[in-house]
Amino acid sequence: MGNVLTIAEHRKGELRKVSFELIGAGKEIAEKIGGTVETVLIGSNVEGLAEKLGHAGAQKVYVVEHDELAQYSAEGYTKAISDITAQVKPAVILIGASALGKDLTGRLAATLGVGAASDSTAIEVDADNRLLVTRPMYAGRVLAKIAFNNDPQVVSIRPNTFKALPEDTSLKADVEKVAVEPGTIRAKVKEIIEKAAGKKELTEADVVVAGGRGLKGPENFKMLDELAEQLDAAVGASRAVVDAGWIEHDQQVGQTGKVVSPKLYIAAGISGAIQHLAGMMSSKVIVAINKDADAPIFKIADYGVVDDLFKVVPLLKDEIEKMK
């Protein structure tokens, strides 16, 4: 028996979607092991966000506020979370497999002297109330099942893998302010510069529209931008077009880019090299548009259109407009 501790993420005064997904996953685990879901919220002037975590299902929120933690710091966050872990002794710690989480998970596990399962896509609870975690390996060619020898069981979860619980304003979390000294922070984030205001974050989007070399040139990404706007989607790309300078690197999907798990992934003019598939094959529904019937992308696509994307995408846009 033990509790589940989730790590909340926030940016610009707003909680990130993955924070709510972690609570949803934590709730499933807690019900099976007979525990509760608790959340750690770290930052500066962030106590006001605790109420939303309660509405999402967190039963207790530990709020750590310090000026040195206004921006994310691997050293500061690890110190705060490890101090709270020593105090509350959770059975499980859940972290989002976001840029922040990928940086934090290994350091936290090493500090606690335990193992970690990163970028996980499924979690089971065995007969002994221990976790059995599934995570892709070798560019998605293998699914490994990971078991833990000791607590806390540290798991980072791929965004969009678990569902957040419906918001319930009648739910209230017990909020406890925790005084933690972040210790010596040798590397500090001074400023975060966003290149495109309002651009949807790839890893948190429910729909992703991605383009490859079949677009023939950077000017044709405008067509995908318009489709993405209709679908409230993020725009992604294959490595080939990023290397060609057609689109920014932060929009690359794949083994050397970002890993996404949207409800819908539309691949336009992407052949489907294994490095790209590794970044999107866990999408719930995959639609491929490619004039090459032998393109590898069709092997994993739920729906495939063998035709010229310059004919198909405008027709798709027109149909979506009619539906609206």
WOSULQUI-V373755 format. One line per field, one symbol per residue. burial: I if it has 16 or more other ideal C-beta (glycine too) atoms within 10 Angstrom, else O. A space follows every 50 residues. Layout:
burial: ???
This chain:
burial: OIIIIIIIIIOOOOIIIIIIIIIIIIIIIIOOIOIIIIIIIIIOOIOOII OIIIIIIIIIIIIIIOOOIIOIIIIIIIIIIIIIIOOIOIIIIIIIIIOI IOIIIOIIIOOIOIOIIIIIIOIOIOOOOIIOIOIIOOIIOOOOOIOIOO IIIIIIIIIIIIOIIOOOOOOOIOIOOIOIOIOOIOOOOOOOOOOOOOOI IIIIIIIIIIIIOIIOOOOIIOIIOOIIOOIOIIIIIIIIIIOOOIIOOI IIIIIOIIIIIIOIIIIIIIIIIOIIIIIIIIIOOIIIIIOOOOIIIIOI IOOIIOOOIIOIIOOIIOOOOOOO
